[in-house]
Amino acid sequence: MKTIVALQAVVTANPPTGGPTAVELDAIEAEMPVISAEVELLDAQIMILDRTPSEVDERRLRRARRRVLVARRELANFYAVMAMVPEVGA
């Protein structure tokens, strides 16, 4: 009988290097306002899952959606400006 086993070299072709790089950390830091706004929106949506939204709930949802849009716009503008800035030392 022939066994079917994954080759160890294929499974662990790219072993972990010990954490995110500085570039990855900078990207996460730049995206943190979007992440926070999306978490706030998700919290507002979860709060009304099992009930009819009140007027306060609807305002909370609208505010949270607006914050997500503003955070995404600011992030897009940030990346657009960064794309126009020449590289240092290039």
TAUR-V991459 format. One record per residue. N is the residue number from 1. RES is the residue in one small letter. PHI is phi in whole degrees, 0 to 359 (999 if undefined). OMEGA is omega in whole degrees, 0 to 359 (NA if undefined). Layout:
n res phi omega
N RES PHI OMEGA
N RES PHI OMEGA
//
This chain:
n res phi omega
1 m 999 182
2 k 260 180
3 t 271 178
4 i 250 182
5 v 225 176
6 a 290 177
7 l 287 183
8 q 301 182
9 a 296 181
10 v 286 182
11 v 295 182
12 t 247 181
13 a 296 179
14 n 241 181
15 p 294 179
16 p 300 183
17 t 260 177
18 g 108 176
19 g 130 181
20 p 288 178
21 t 280 179
22 a 297 179
23 v 295 178
24 e 295 178
25 l 295 177
26 d 296 178
27 a 295 178
28 i 296 179
29 e 298 179
30 a 293 183
31 e 269 183
32 m 302 177
33 p 300 178
34 v 293 180
35 i 298 180
36 s 296 179
37 a 294 179
38 e 291 176
39 v 294 178
40 e 297 177
41 l 296 179
42 l 298 177
43 d 300 180
44 a 295 179
45 q 291 180
46 i 294 182
47 m 298 184
48 i 254 181
49 l 298 188
50 d 252 179
51 r 209 175
52 t 284 183
53 p 296 174
54 s 277 179
55 e 296 178
56 v 295 178
57 d 298 180
58 e 296 176
59 r 296 179
60 r 299 178
61 l 296 180
62 r 299 179
63 r 298 181
64 a 294 178
65 r 297 179
66 r 297 179
67 r 296 177
68 v 297 180
69 l 297 179
70 v 295 181
71 a 295 178
72 r 294 179
73 r 297 180
74 e 297 178
75 l 294 178
76 a 297 177
77 n 296 179
78 f 299 180
79 y 292 177
80 a 294 178
81 v 293 180
82 m 296 179
83 a 290 181
84 m 274 182
85 v 282 178
86 p 293 180
87 e 295 177
88 v 285 178
89 g 83 180
90 a 270 NA
//
